């Protein structure tokens, strides 16, 4: 076996390994990009839900004020009473 065939074989092995590394790196990059997009979308959803929660709490506060002005008590759901015990 001559040295040129040996160098060609080693080159082929290194080229295959390099191709595998590039392929793995590309799949990881795509996964990271997809996860980043999903994380951004979930962050927007959470932000929207928090804004809705603030609106609901503000509405509840004003509703309680109106009930108190009319001399009515505040009805609490049974689940809240169980949580306080």
Number of C-alpha atoms within 10 A of each C-alpha: 5 6 8 9 10 11 11 11 12 12 12 12 12 12 12 12 12 12 12 12 11 12 12 11 12 12 11 12 12 11 12 12 12 12 12 12 12 12 12 12 12 12 12 12 12 12 12 12 12 12 12 12 12 12 12 12 12 12 12 12 12 12 13 16 14 12 14 12 10 9 9 11 10 11 8 8 8 8 8 9 9 8 7 6 5
